[in-house]
Amino acid sequence: MSEQRRQQIEAKKAKLEAMRAARQQRKPRTSGAAETPPEIGRDKEKEKEDLQRILNELAPPSSGHGTPYPGSESPSRSQASPAPFERTSPRPSAGTDPVIERELTPRYLPDLIDIHQDLFELPQKTRTLYEKEIQTVQVETETEESVEDKIREQLIMQQHLEAERIAYEKAQEEELAKLDREIEEEVRELTEEERVAFLADPEVQNFIDDSTKIFHRVLNDRYNYMSDYTQGTETGGSDDSEGRRVKRVCEFWSERYGKNRSITDVDWSPKFPELTVASYNKNHAALNEPAGIVAVWNTHSVERPEFVFHSQSDVLSVMFSPFHSNLIFGGTYSGQILLWDNRSKHLPVLKTPLSAAGHTHPVYAIQMVGTQNAHNLITSSTDGTVCSWLVDMLAQPQETLELIHAGHNKTGEVAITALDFPNNETTTFWVGTEEGNVYQANRYDRAGAKAGLNQYDVYKGHSGPVMGLHFHPLAGPVDFSDLFLTCSVDWTVKLWRAKSLAKPSTSPHAISPLYSFDEADDYVYDVKWHPQHPALFGTVDGSGKFDLWNLNTDTEVPVVSTSVGSGRALNKLQWNKDGRHAALGGSDGRLYVYDIGDMGTSRESEWQELSKVVAGIKENGVETGR
């Protein structure tokens, strides 16, 4: 119930109590007046006697001669004769109408002589003369009628007042009853059927969903509202390794969406730094649930995801669109490419058809290339097909490229498990395969090279499927965009230098890695260069370790190695835009976010130092796999 509605109910209750109190205060006065009214409660016989007494007092006494004087008695009145103004009508008998009607009989008066004599000749004045009989009768009649009218008016007024009082009491009773009904209607409890129907309303569900999201954000905000900025920080007791520690920021987990599922891919939002997306595979214990799930998490709300999207197949790869913050792309086990919009519901708004024109095998790698006004979605699957899509038209691919290698014995297909483009490159790309080799390919024909797979330059070094491939970001004064890292299930991470595209090979040529990092104790599932620090990269493996390597510090062991979660495998790693946070997707369905502190802060000399390290690796001949 809203605060405004609650205030209205309280006002009605207060008004109801005030009306009841006023009614209780009026009751004593009203009851006393009803017991002894001044005129209404008088007996009818008493009324007649009072009226007779008033008339007798008003009638003047008569004498035998002339006009009687007040207070004198008439000696000639007979005892048997009626009084001069006594009514001659008989008294009403019992049971008759109580209204009394009388007739006035004027008494006998002798003739009077009026003598007029003019003594002076003055202007004549008009004189109006009245006879005594007329004067007496007129005054007597008006006085009697006025008394009766006053009595009648008082009776009528009392009746009107009583009727108004009764009407007011009745209206007040109705108002009290109406207020009681309104209050009872407002505060009544819903029945079970009404409660179920109310909660099933889509608008109510959307309101609850949006409100609880805001509620969880506030509860999970780790900002210290009681911080005292006037107090200085303690400088004693710190050690040199404090700034190099890796700290867990949060852990995203929902039993509803993550139980019996593994995270297959993660990505950060390019517009909202607090949002990260994770894709999940099938839950074999729940056949009625969607096979694939994509969840968008918020670092300010760890209890539940911001958005959840469904798929009919396991989602193996996922990414935010770098040019449209509302769009999310996903590649599935069935080969479909799906597009979700967080302004819509759970189902994808666009998807590719299951046909030979697109992918028919699992899609492990997707990437967006191009600019804001001209970009394409590049996808690859284990059947050796690379497709280019327009983001607003997924009915069929804009381009289809089949990577065929003639040197393969049973089939010419190249099973692609990883794909990446160098920075500022939209045509040439490198792919990692199930056989462990890395190949370079072109989307279009270019000078000295045809579209498709470069069969002559083979990057050999891994003895198992390549799980991750990442080129060095183009940042800083020195260009290292020809360096890339790969990881494999052979427990190694390898550093490579891409061959110059200006000098393609015309015969089979094996390219060895620059360096091999062999410190892992399990499968290495992903590797990523840091976006800001040139010599820093991270890896995740099957033992649940998150390792940070700094080539300028040490090439033999990681600078920091952290065991994450319960020790189960970590499948994916992704840095956020500034490189301070790393999102780690686990095979237990949990998404971890770690803060590396100031380890990602680079000095200006870092690029020159890395150049020396790479040059020293080549000169000393420490490349492996030759």
C-alpha positions as CSV (number, residue, x, y, z in Angstrom):
1,M,0.0,0.0,0.0
2,S,1.4,3.4,-0.9
3,E,2.2,6.1,1.6
4,Q,-0.4,8.4,0.1
5,R,-3.1,5.8,0.4
6,R,-2.1,5.0,4.0
7,Q,-2.4,8.6,4.9
8,Q,-5.9,8.8,3.4
9,I,-7.0,5.8,5.5
10,E,-5.5,7.4,8.6
11,A,-7.4,10.6,7.9
12,K,-10.6,8.7,7.4
13,K,-10.1,7.0,10.7
14,A,-9.4,10.3,12.5
15,K,-12.6,11.8,11.0
16,L,-14.6,8.8,12.1
17,E,-13.4,9.0,15.7
18,A,-14.1,12.8,15.8
19,M,-17.6,12.3,14.6
20,R,-18.3,9.6,17.2
21,A,-16.9,11.8,20.0
22,A,-19.0,14.7,18.9
23,R,-22.1,12.4,18.9
24,Q,-21.3,11.2,22.4
25,Q,-21.0,14.8,23.7
26,R,-24.4,15.7,22.2
27,K,-26.3,12.8,23.7
28,P,-26.9,14.3,27.2
29,R,-28.2,17.6,26.0
30,T,-30.5,16.0,23.4
31,S,-31.9,13.4,25.8
32,G,-32.7,16.0,28.5
33,A,-34.4,18.3,26.0
34,A,-36.5,15.4,24.8
35,E,-37.7,14.6,28.3
36,T,-38.9,18.1,29.3
37,P,-39.6,20.3,26.2
38,P,-41.1,23.7,26.9
39,E,-44.2,23.4,24.7
40,I,-44.2,20.1,22.9
41,G,-44.5,18.0,26.1
42,R,-47.4,20.0,27.6
43,D,-50.6,18.3,28.1
44,K,-53.3,19.3,25.6
45,E,-55.9,20.1,28.3
46,K,-53.5,22.4,30.0
47,E,-53.0,24.2,26.7
48,K,-56.7,24.9,26.5
49,E,-56.8,26.3,30.0
50,D,-53.8,28.6,29.4
51,L,-55.3,29.9,26.2
52,Q,-58.6,30.6,28.1
53,R,-56.8,32.4,30.8
54,I,-54.9,34.6,28.4
55,L,-58.1,35.6,26.6
56,N,-59.9,36.5,29.8
57,E,-57.0,38.7,30.9
58,L,-57.0,40.5,27.6
59,A,-60.8,41.2,27.7
60,P,-61.6,44.6,29.5
61,P,-64.5,44.8,32.1
62,S,-67.7,46.6,31.1
63,S,-70.0,49.2,32.9
64,G,-73.5,50.6,32.5
65,H,-72.5,54.0,31.1
66,G,-69.7,55.1,28.8
67,T,-66.3,53.6,28.4
68,P,-65.1,51.4,31.2
69,Y,-62.0,52.2,33.1
70,P,-59.3,49.8,33.7
71,G,-59.5,48.0,36.9
72,S,-63.2,48.9,37.6
73,E,-66.0,46.4,37.8
74,S,-69.4,46.6,36.2
75,P,-72.2,46.7,38.8
76,S,-74.9,46.1,36.3
77,R,-73.5,42.7,35.0
78,S,-75.9,40.0,35.7
79,Q,-74.6,36.8,37.1
80,A,-76.5,34.8,34.5
81,S,-75.4,36.9,31.5
82,P,-72.2,36.1,29.7
83,A,-69.2,38.3,30.0
84,P,-69.0,41.0,27.4
85,F,-66.2,39.2,25.5
86,E,-66.8,35.7,26.7
87,R,-67.1,33.1,24.0
88,T,-70.6,31.7,23.5
89,S,-69.6,28.5,21.8
90,P,-70.1,25.4,23.8
91,R,-67.1,23.6,25.2
92,P,-66.0,20.7,23.1
93,S,-66.9,17.3,24.3
94,A,-64.4,14.5,25.0
95,G,-63.0,13.0,22.0
96,T,-63.6,16.0,19.7
97,D,-60.9,18.0,17.9
98,P,-58.7,19.8,20.5
99,V,-58.7,23.0,18.4
100,I,-60.9,25.6,20.1
101,E,-63.2,27.8,17.9
102,R,-65.0,30.7,19.6
103,E,-67.1,33.7,18.4
104,L,-66.9,37.1,19.9
105,T,-70.2,38.8,20.9
106,P,-69.9,42.7,21.3
107,R,-71.5,44.1,24.3
108,Y,-74.3,46.8,24.0
109,L,-73.3,50.4,23.9
110,P,-75.6,53.5,24.1
111,D,-75.7,56.0,21.2
112,L,-73.3,58.9,21.7
113,I,-73.7,62.5,20.4
114,D,-70.7,64.1,18.9
115,I,-70.9,68.0,18.9
116,H,-68.6,70.1,16.7
117,Q,-68.3,73.8,16.9
118,D,-65.9,76.1,15.2
119,L,-64.8,78.9,17.4
120,F,-62.2,80.2,15.1
121,E,-61.9,80.3,11.4
122,L,-58.9,78.0,11.0
123,P,-58.0,75.6,8.2
124,Q,-60.2,72.6,8.4
125,K,-58.3,69.4,9.2
126,T,-59.5,66.1,8.1
127,R,-60.3,64.0,11.2
128,T,-60.7,60.3,11.2
129,L,-63.0,59.1,13.8
130,Y,-63.5,55.6,15.0
131,E,-66.3,54.2,16.9
132,K,-65.5,52.5,20.2
133,E,-67.1,49.3,19.0
134,I,-64.9,49.1,16.0
135,Q,-61.8,50.0,18.0
136,T,-62.4,47.4,20.7
137,V,-63.4,44.6,18.4
138,Q,-60.4,45.2,16.0
139,V,-57.8,45.3,18.7
140,E,-59.3,42.3,20.5
141,T,-59.4,40.2,17.3
142,E,-55.8,41.0,16.3
143,T,-54.5,40.2,19.8
144,E,-56.1,36.8,20.0
145,E,-55.1,35.8,16.5
146,S,-51.4,36.9,17.1
147,V,-51.2,34.8,20.3
148,E,-52.6,31.7,18.5
149,D,-50.2,32.3,15.6
150,K,-47.2,32.6,17.9
151,I,-48.1,29.4,19.7
152,R,-48.7,27.7,16.4
153,E,-45.4,29.0,15.0
154,Q,-43.5,27.8,18.0
155,L,-45.0,24.4,17.6
156,I,-44.1,24.3,13.9
157,M,-40.6,25.6,14.6
158,Q,-40.1,22.9,17.3
159,Q,-41.3,20.3,14.9
160,H,-38.9,21.5,12.2
161,L,-36.0,21.6,14.5
162,E,-36.8,18.1,15.7
163,A,-37.0,16.9,12.1
164,E,-33.7,18.6,11.2
165,R,-32.0,17.0,14.2
166,I,-33.3,13.6,13.3
167,A,-32.2,14.1,9.6
168,Y,-28.8,15.2,10.8
169,E,-28.4,12.3,13.1
170,K,-29.4,10.0,10.2
171,A,-26.9,11.5,7.8
172,Q,-24.2,11.3,10.4
173,E,-25.0,7.6,10.9
174,E,-24.8,7.0,7.2
175,E,-21.4,8.8,7.0
176,L,-20.1,6.7,9.9
177,A,-21.2,3.5,8.2
178,K,-19.7,4.6,4.9
179,L,-16.3,5.4,6.5
180,D,-16.4,2.0,8.3
181,R,-17.0,0.2,5.0
182,E,-14.2,2.2,3.2
183,I,-11.7,1.4,5.9
184,E,-12.7,-2.2,6.0
185,E,-12.3,-2.4,2.2
186,E,-8.9,-0.8,2.2
187,V,-7.3,-2.9,4.9
188,R,-8.9,-6.3,4.2
189,E,-6.7,-9.3,3.5
190,L,-6.6,-10.8,0.0
191,T,-7.8,-14.3,-0.5
192,E,-5.5,-16.9,-1.8
193,E,-7.1,-16.8,-5.3
194,E,-6.7,-13.0,-5.4
195,R,-3.1,-13.2,-4.2
196,V,-2.2,-15.7,-6.9
197,A,-3.9,-13.7,-9.6
198,F,-2.2,-10.5,-8.4
199,L,1.3,-12.1,-8.4
200,A,0.6,-13.6,-11.9
201,D,0.0,-10.2,-13.4
202,P,3.0,-9.5,-15.8
203,E,3.1,-5.9,-14.8
204,V,3.4,-6.8,-11.2
205,Q,6.1,-9.3,-12.0
206,N,8.1,-6.7,-13.9
207,F,7.7,-4.2,-11.1
208,I,8.9,-6.7,-8.5
209,D,11.8,-7.7,-10.8
210,D,13.0,-4.1,-11.3
211,S,12.5,-3.2,-7.7
212,T,14.5,-6.1,-6.3
213,K,17.3,-5.4,-8.7
214,I,17.7,-1.9,-7.3
215,F,17.3,-3.4,-3.8
216,H,20.1,-5.9,-4.3
217,R,22.4,-3.2,-5.8
218,V,22.0,-1.1,-2.7
219,L,22.6,-4.1,-0.4
220,N,25.7,-5.3,-2.2
221,D,27.3,-1.9,-2.6
222,R,30.6,-2.1,-0.8
223,Y,31.1,1.6,-0.4
224,N,31.7,2.5,3.2
225,Y,29.2,5.2,4.1
226,M,30.9,5.8,7.4
227,S,34.3,6.7,6.0
228,D,36.0,9.5,7.9
229,Y,38.2,11.3,5.4
230,T,39.7,13.5,8.1
231,Q,41.6,10.6,9.6
232,G,45.0,9.8,8.1
233,T,46.0,6.3,7.0
234,E,48.6,4.3,9.0
235,T,51.9,3.9,7.2
236,G,53.5,1.4,9.6
237,G,53.3,-2.3,9.3
238,S,53.1,-2.5,5.5
239,D,55.2,-4.8,3.3
240,D,56.5,-4.6,-0.2
241,S,54.3,-7.4,-1.5
242,E,51.0,-5.7,-0.4
243,G,50.5,-4.0,-3.7
244,R,51.1,-7.2,-5.7
245,R,48.3,-9.2,-4.0
246,V,45.3,-10.3,-6.0
247,K,42.0,-9.8,-4.3
248,R,38.7,-11.3,-5.0
249,V,36.1,-8.6,-5.7
250,C,33.0,-10.7,-5.9
251,E,31.6,-14.1,-6.9
252,F,28.5,-14.5,-9.1
253,W,26.5,-17.6,-8.4
254,S,22.8,-18.5,-8.8
255,E,21.6,-22.0,-8.0
256,R,18.7,-21.5,-10.3
257,Y,20.9,-20.8,-13.3
258,G,24.4,-22.2,-12.5
259,K,23.6,-25.5,-10.8
260,N,25.2,-28.4,-12.7
261,R,26.4,-26.1,-15.5
262,S,29.8,-24.8,-16.5
263,I,30.8,-21.4,-17.7
264,T,32.0,-21.6,-21.3
265,D,32.8,-17.9,-22.0
266,V,32.9,-14.5,-20.4
267,D,33.0,-10.9,-21.6
268,W,32.9,-7.3,-20.2
269,S,30.5,-4.6,-21.4
270,P,32.3,-1.9,-23.4
271,K,29.9,0.8,-22.1
272,F,29.1,-0.2,-18.5
273,P,32.2,-1.3,-16.6
274,E,30.2,-3.0,-13.9
275,L,28.5,-5.5,-16.3
276,T,29.9,-8.8,-17.3
277,V,28.3,-11.6,-19.3
278,A,28.8,-15.4,-19.0
279,S,27.5,-18.2,-21.1
280,Y,26.6,-21.7,-19.7
281,N,26.3,-25.1,-21.1
282,K,23.5,-27.7,-20.6
283,N,22.3,-28.9,-17.2
284,H,21.9,-32.7,-17.8
285,A,20.0,-33.1,-14.5
286,A,17.2,-30.7,-15.6
287,L,15.7,-31.6,-18.9
288,N,12.9,-29.0,-18.7
289,E,15.3,-26.1,-18.4
290,P,16.8,-24.3,-21.4
291,A,19.9,-26.1,-22.8
292,G,21.9,-22.9,-22.9
293,I,21.8,-19.8,-20.7
294,V,23.5,-16.4,-21.0
295,A,23.5,-14.3,-17.8
296,V,24.5,-10.6,-17.4
297,W,25.9,-9.9,-14.0
298,N,26.4,-6.6,-12.1
299,T,29.2,-6.1,-9.7
300,H,26.8,-4.1,-7.5
301,S,24.3,-7.0,-7.3
302,V,25.9,-10.4,-6.8
303,E,22.7,-12.2,-5.7
304,R,21.0,-12.4,-9.0
305,P,21.8,-11.5,-12.7
306,E,20.5,-8.4,-14.3
307,F,19.4,-10.3,-17.4
308,V,19.0,-13.9,-18.3
309,F,18.7,-15.2,-21.9
310,H,17.8,-18.7,-23.2
311,S,19.0,-20.9,-26.0
312,Q,17.9,-24.3,-27.3
313,S,21.5,-25.4,-27.5
314,D,24.6,-25.1,-25.3
315,V,26.1,-21.6,-25.6
316,L,29.9,-22.0,-26.1
317,S,30.9,-18.4,-26.9
318,V,29.5,-15.0,-26.0
319,M,30.4,-11.4,-26.4
320,F,28.9,-7.9,-26.0
321,S,28.6,-5.9,-29.1
322,P,31.3,-3.2,-29.0
323,F,29.1,-0.8,-31.0
324,H,25.6,-1.5,-29.5
325,S,25.5,-1.8,-25.7
326,N,22.1,-3.5,-25.7
327,L,23.1,-6.4,-28.0
328,I,24.8,-9.7,-27.0
329,F,26.0,-12.4,-29.5
330,G,26.4,-16.0,-28.8
331,G,27.7,-19.1,-30.6
332,T,26.0,-22.5,-29.8
333,Y,26.9,-26.2,-29.9
334,S,24.4,-26.7,-32.8
335,G,26.2,-24.1,-34.9
336,Q,23.6,-21.4,-34.6
337,I,24.5,-17.7,-34.0
338,L,22.1,-16.0,-31.7
339,L,21.5,-12.3,-31.0
340,W,19.8,-11.2,-27.7
341,D,18.6,-7.7,-26.8
342,N,18.4,-6.8,-23.1
343,R,15.3,-4.6,-24.0
344,S,13.4,-7.8,-25.0
345,K,12.6,-11.0,-23.2
346,H,14.6,-14.1,-22.7
347,L,14.5,-15.5,-26.2
348,P,16.9,-14.3,-29.0
349,V,15.6,-11.5,-31.3
350,L,17.6,-12.9,-34.3
351,K,19.2,-16.3,-35.0
352,T,20.8,-18.0,-37.9
353,P,19.1,-21.0,-39.6
354,L,20.3,-24.5,-39.2
355,S,21.4,-25.0,-42.8
356,A,24.5,-25.7,-44.8
357,A,24.7,-22.1,-45.6
358,G,26.0,-21.4,-42.0
359,H,27.6,-23.5,-39.3
360,T,26.6,-27.0,-38.6
361,H,29.2,-27.7,-35.9
362,P,30.0,-26.1,-32.5
363,V,31.0,-22.5,-32.6
364,Y,33.9,-21.9,-30.2
365,A,35.1,-18.5,-31.4
366,I,33.3,-15.2,-32.4
367,Q,34.8,-11.8,-32.9
368,M,33.6,-8.4,-34.1
369,V,35.8,-6.5,-36.6
370,G,35.5,-3.1,-38.3
371,T,34.3,0.3,-37.2
372,Q,31.1,1.8,-35.9
373,N,29.6,2.3,-39.4
374,A,31.1,-0.7,-41.1
375,H,31.6,-3.9,-39.0
376,N,31.0,-7.6,-39.3
377,L,30.6,-10.5,-36.9
378,I,33.2,-13.2,-37.6
379,T,32.4,-16.8,-36.4
380,S,34.2,-20.1,-36.8
381,S,33.3,-23.7,-36.1
382,T,35.0,-27.0,-35.9
383,D,34.0,-27.9,-39.4
384,G,36.6,-25.5,-40.7
385,T,34.0,-22.8,-41.8
386,V,34.5,-19.1,-41.1
387,C,31.4,-16.9,-41.7
388,S,31.0,-13.2,-41.8
389,W,27.6,-11.8,-40.8
390,L,25.8,-8.5,-40.8
391,V,24.5,-8.0,-37.3
392,D,21.0,-6.9,-38.5
393,M,20.6,-9.8,-40.9
394,L,21.4,-13.3,-39.7
395,A,19.3,-15.2,-42.2
396,Q,22.4,-16.0,-44.2
397,P,26.1,-15.2,-43.9
398,Q,27.5,-12.4,-46.0
399,E,30.6,-14.4,-46.7
400,T,31.5,-18.0,-46.1
401,L,35.1,-19.3,-46.1
402,E,36.1,-23.0,-45.8
403,L,39.6,-23.6,-44.5
404,I,41.0,-26.7,-46.2
405,H,44.4,-28.3,-45.7
406,A,45.6,-30.7,-48.3
407,G,48.1,-32.3,-46.0
408,H,45.5,-33.8,-43.8
409,N,45.0,-37.5,-44.3
410,K,41.4,-38.3,-43.6
411,T,39.7,-35.0,-44.2
412,G,40.9,-31.6,-45.4
413,E,38.8,-29.7,-42.8
414,V,40.6,-27.7,-40.2
415,A,38.8,-28.0,-36.8
416,I,39.0,-24.5,-35.5
417,T,39.0,-24.1,-31.7
418,A,40.4,-20.5,-31.4
419,L,40.5,-17.4,-33.6
420,D,41.9,-13.9,-33.3
421,F,42.7,-10.9,-35.5
422,P,45.7,-8.7,-34.9
423,N,45.0,-5.1,-33.9
424,N,43.8,-2.9,-36.8
425,E,43.5,-6.0,-39.0
426,T,40.1,-7.0,-40.6
427,T,41.3,-9.3,-43.4
428,T,44.0,-11.6,-42.0
429,F,43.5,-13.8,-39.0
430,W,45.1,-16.8,-37.1
431,V,43.3,-19.9,-36.0
432,G,44.1,-22.6,-33.4
433,T,43.0,-26.1,-34.2
434,E,42.3,-29.4,-32.5
435,E,45.5,-30.9,-33.9
436,G,47.6,-28.4,-32.0
437,N,48.8,-26.3,-35.0
438,V,48.2,-22.6,-35.6
439,Y,47.4,-21.4,-39.1
440,Q,47.2,-18.0,-40.8
441,A,44.2,-17.3,-43.2
442,N,42.8,-14.5,-45.3
443,R,39.2,-13.5,-45.8
444,Y,40.0,-12.1,-49.3
445,D,42.6,-12.4,-52.0
446,R,45.5,-10.0,-51.4
447,A,48.9,-9.4,-52.9
448,G,50.9,-12.6,-52.9
449,A,48.2,-14.6,-51.1
450,K,44.8,-16.1,-51.9
451,A,41.7,-16.2,-49.8
452,G,41.6,-19.1,-47.4
453,L,44.1,-21.1,-45.4
454,N,47.9,-20.5,-45.8
455,Q,49.0,-24.1,-46.0
456,Y,52.7,-23.4,-46.1
457,D,53.2,-21.5,-42.9
458,V,52.4,-23.8,-40.0
459,Y,53.0,-22.8,-36.4
460,K,53.9,-26.0,-34.7
461,G,54.6,-26.3,-31.0
462,H,51.6,-27.7,-29.2
463,S,50.9,-31.4,-28.8
464,G,47.2,-31.0,-28.0
465,P,44.2,-28.9,-29.1
466,V,44.8,-25.2,-28.8
467,M,42.3,-23.7,-26.3
468,G,43.2,-20.1,-26.5
469,L,44.9,-17.6,-28.8
470,H,45.4,-13.9,-28.2
471,F,47.4,-11.1,-30.0
472,H,49.2,-8.4,-28.2
473,P,47.1,-5.2,-27.9
474,L,48.3,-2.2,-29.8
475,A,49.1,0.2,-26.9
476,G,52.1,2.3,-26.0
477,P,55.1,3.6,-27.9
478,V,56.3,0.3,-29.2
479,D,54.3,-1.9,-31.5
480,F,54.1,-5.6,-30.3
481,S,51.0,-6.5,-32.4
482,D,52.9,-9.3,-34.1
483,L,53.3,-11.2,-30.8
484,F,50.6,-13.6,-29.8
485,L,50.1,-16.2,-27.1
486,T,48.5,-19.7,-27.3
487,C,47.6,-22.2,-24.6
488,S,46.8,-25.9,-24.9
489,V,45.8,-29.0,-23.1
490,D,49.4,-30.0,-23.2
491,W,49.8,-27.9,-20.1
492,T,51.9,-25.2,-21.8
493,V,51.6,-21.6,-22.9
494,K,53.6,-20.5,-25.9
495,L,54.7,-17.1,-27.2
496,W,54.8,-16.6,-30.9
497,R,55.8,-14.0,-33.4
498,A,53.6,-13.8,-36.5
499,K,55.3,-14.0,-39.8
500,S,55.2,-10.9,-42.0
501,L,52.5,-10.9,-44.5
502,A,54.7,-9.3,-47.0
503,K,56.8,-12.4,-47.3
504,P,54.5,-15.4,-47.7
505,S,56.1,-18.9,-48.0
506,T,55.9,-20.8,-51.2
507,S,56.8,-24.1,-49.7
508,P,55.9,-25.9,-46.4
509,H,57.6,-24.1,-43.5
510,A,57.3,-24.8,-39.8
511,I,57.4,-21.9,-37.5
512,S,58.4,-22.5,-33.9
513,P,57.4,-20.5,-30.8
514,L,59.6,-17.9,-29.3
515,Y,59.2,-19.2,-25.8
516,S,57.3,-21.9,-23.9
517,F,55.9,-21.4,-20.3
518,D,55.8,-24.9,-18.7
519,E,54.8,-24.2,-15.1
520,A,51.2,-25.3,-15.3
521,D,50.0,-28.5,-13.5
522,D,47.0,-29.1,-15.6
523,Y,45.3,-28.2,-18.9
524,V,45.7,-24.4,-19.7
525,Y,42.2,-23.4,-20.9
526,D,42.8,-19.7,-21.6
527,V,45.4,-17.0,-21.9
528,K,45.0,-13.2,-22.3
529,W,47.4,-10.3,-22.7
530,H,46.8,-7.4,-20.2
531,P,45.2,-4.4,-22.1
532,Q,47.5,-1.8,-20.5
533,H,50.7,-3.4,-19.3
534,P,52.8,-4.6,-22.3
535,A,54.6,-7.5,-20.4
536,L,51.7,-8.8,-18.3
537,F,49.4,-11.6,-19.2
538,G,47.2,-14.1,-17.3
539,T,46.3,-17.7,-17.6
540,V,43.7,-20.1,-16.1
541,D,44.0,-23.9,-15.9
542,G,42.2,-27.1,-14.9
543,S,43.5,-27.0,-11.4
544,G,41.6,-23.8,-10.6
545,K,44.7,-21.5,-10.6
546,F,44.8,-17.9,-11.9
547,D,48.5,-17.1,-12.8
548,L,49.9,-13.7,-13.6
549,W,53.0,-13.5,-15.7
550,N,55.3,-10.5,-16.1
551,L,58.0,-11.0,-18.8
552,N,59.9,-8.0,-17.6
553,T,60.1,-9.5,-14.1
554,D,60.5,-13.3,-14.7
555,T,60.0,-15.7,-17.6
556,E,60.3,-18.9,-15.6
557,V,57.5,-18.6,-13.0
558,P,54.4,-16.4,-12.6
559,V,54.7,-13.3,-10.4
560,V,51.4,-14.3,-8.7
561,S,49.6,-17.6,-8.6
562,T,46.2,-17.7,-7.0
563,S,43.9,-20.7,-6.3
564,V,40.3,-19.7,-7.1
565,G,37.2,-21.1,-5.6
566,S,37.0,-24.8,-4.7
567,G,39.9,-25.8,-7.0
568,R,37.8,-26.9,-9.9
569,A,38.8,-25.9,-13.4
570,L,38.7,-22.4,-14.7
571,N,37.6,-22.3,-18.3
572,K,37.8,-18.6,-19.4
573,L,39.6,-15.4,-18.6
574,Q,38.7,-11.8,-19.7
575,W,40.1,-8.5,-18.6
576,N,38.0,-5.4,-18.3
577,K,38.7,-2.3,-20.3
578,D,41.2,-0.7,-17.9
579,G,42.8,-4.0,-16.9
580,R,42.3,-3.7,-13.2
581,H,39.7,-6.5,-12.9
582,A,39.7,-10.0,-14.4
583,A,36.6,-12.1,-14.9
584,L,37.2,-15.9,-14.4
585,G,34.6,-18.4,-15.5
586,G,34.6,-21.7,-13.6
587,S,33.5,-25.2,-14.5
588,D,31.4,-25.1,-11.3
589,G,29.1,-22.5,-12.8
590,R,30.6,-19.6,-10.7
591,L,31.9,-16.4,-12.1
592,Y,34.8,-14.8,-10.2
593,V,36.0,-11.2,-10.4
594,Y,39.5,-10.4,-9.2
595,D,41.3,-7.1,-8.6
596,I,45.0,-7.2,-9.4
597,G,45.7,-3.8,-7.7
598,D,48.6,-1.7,-9.1
599,M,50.1,-4.7,-10.9
600,G,48.5,-3.5,-14.1
601,T,50.0,-0.1,-13.8
602,S,52.8,0.3,-16.3
603,R,55.8,2.6,-16.4
604,E,57.1,4.3,-19.6
605,S,60.1,2.0,-19.5
606,E,58.0,-1.2,-19.6
607,W,57.9,-1.2,-23.5
608,Q,61.7,-0.8,-23.9
609,E,62.3,-3.5,-21.3
610,L,59.9,-5.9,-23.1
611,S,61.8,-5.2,-26.4
612,K,65.0,-6.2,-24.7
613,V,63.5,-9.3,-23.3
614,V,62.1,-10.4,-26.7
615,A,65.4,-9.6,-28.4
616,G,67.3,-11.6,-25.7
617,I,65.0,-14.6,-26.2
618,K,65.8,-14.7,-29.9
619,E,69.6,-14.1,-29.5
620,N,70.0,-16.7,-26.8
621,G,68.1,-19.3,-28.8
622,V,65.8,-20.2,-26.0
623,E,62.9,-21.0,-28.4
624,T,61.5,-24.4,-27.8
625,G,60.0,-26.9,-30.1
626,R,62.8,-26.7,-32.8
